[in-house]
Each structure stands twice: as C-alpha cells, then as structure tokens.
Amino acid sequence: MAAPLEFPDLELRHLRYFAAVAEAGTVTEAARRLRIAQPSLSQQLRLLERRVGAPLFRRLPRGMELTEAGRLLLTGVRQAQHALGSAVAAARAVPVTATVGVCRGVPHDVLRRAERILTAARPLRPVYEQVDSGRQGELLRSGALAFGVLRAPVDDEAGLELRTVGDEPLGVVLGRHHPLAVRTELTWSDMAGQRLLWFPERRAPSYASAVLARLAEHGWHPATLVEDTGSHTLFRHALLAHDDVVALRPRSGSSADTDLVWRPVGPEPPRERILLATAGRTPWSRLLAPPDGPPPSEAHPQD
C-alpha cells in the first residue's frame, strides 16, 4: 500500500489565497477581497510556489495567469474545498447532546418552547435532569449543565445568558368543595385566614421571596404548609382535606384533576416567570440569541 502524501508546510490559508488570486485575476483585487496587504499576499504566493515546487502563475502586465501546474492545483483545491464543506455540513448535522436542568412544575408548553429555541439553529438532543432553580446557576457556570430551565429571579445572574420562555400570573388552586370554589374570581381580601400550600424555599429562594413579598403588599401574610415530596397525590390530598388551604399556580401549570379548581386572584397577582439559561460566552449561549438581536439579560423583580 502506498504511503500517504504529506505536506507538513502547506496550510489551508495558502490554498485559500491561491484560489482567491486565480479567481480575481490580480493580486491587488485578491488582496482587497481577502482584506490583507498586497505585499503580504504576494509573499504568501511565492512561499506556496516554493512548497509546491512549481510556478503557479505567469506574472503578466494585465494580471496573473495560471500555469499548467496552477490549473491542476486549482482543480484540486476546489475539489478539496467542496469536500471540506460537505464534511463540515455533515458534522453540523449530527445532533449534539446537551444536559438541561429543569426545575419542578414547569408547564409542558413552556418546556416545548424552550426546546424549540434550543433546536432552531442546529440539531441538538436535550437530556433533561430535575434540578432545583437555586442550584442551576452554579451548575451552569461550572459546565455541569449546558442549559437550565428555572424560575426567576435568578439568585446570581453573573456570567449567565437568560431568555424568558414563560410569564404568567399566579392564580389560586383549591379543592372543588372549598368555600371559595364557588367564586369565579378571587380578591386578596378573600384570602384572609387561608394557609398557603408551599414548597421548600431552598429550591428557589429568590422566587419564594419575591412571591411572598408581593402577597404581603396585598395584605396577605399566609401561614405556609410545606409539601416536600413533589407528589401530586399528596398535593391534592392537602388541598382536599382542609377548607383553609390553597396553593398558587399559573393556569398552564394547574392540574387537570377534576377535584381541583383554579381561580384568578387580584389585583396585580405575583407572576411565575420561567427562564432558559446558559453560561455566557460559550457555544451554547449563541442558541439563546433571539432572531433580532443578542440574548437579553433578564432581570425583573417578580416571577
């Protein structure tokens, strides 16, 4: 078997310069198109000819004319450029696996919206892991997560790119036999004396603080009943077993359970804002850029 040919001193940029001169017909025009100095381009062409071992151009008053060796080399360069372009396109078409941390209770439509953003620019295979909002910033910055889907506000936005994928007002979830269930809309005065079925605040400290602060602005300072299992069965049991316990959920995140009802509450309810996040200045961050500009840094006081 013949030994492979080796060209240790031949660089792709030399071949690109050569093809540009052949196409432009003059060194001056090729240098302009390449945005390099004409003397430097002339020097690179002479270097290429020495490494190939044959003259590639005839220098004529009207410009540069390819020699027979130059025509043969140009044919090979164009074939190589086409093959390299096809190889790059094929490599880009291979789905890249990316680990995506997802906080609890993200509505299905919001997760689908995030996935459409991630796969719009190139094939990407998301692998989802449940990760609390409060831990995702550290894991994104360390590279343990490629992306995160988490509730705003983010505890520490430094070094992160953020894009909103969901933004809804919170409403009240309660058992269908709850005394307030007969009303189509609720006010903050209706919430007096109601306990709040809540989550461990370590999961999303900033989100918990923002929601409770908004409730306090409306005069509701609920006692909280913490449910730590994430089980819908225990969630519904707590709501159905007590006529003074309610939960807060966006409408899209409320259950289709017929024993539970969702009611809007107002005025000015707290909001649940879901962010798609990644570490800044990485290949991943380009996927979060909206079509009309760079990825925005999301910083709002409410969820």
Helices and strands as residue ranges (DSSP letters): H 12-24, H 27-34, H 38-52, E 57-60, E 63-66, H 68-93, E 96-102, H 108-119, E 124-130, H 133-142, E 147-151, E 160-175, G 179-182, E 186-187, G 188-191, E 195-198, G 201-203, H 205-217, E 224-226, H 232-240, E 245-250, G 251-253, E 260-263, E 265-266, E 271-279, G 283-288
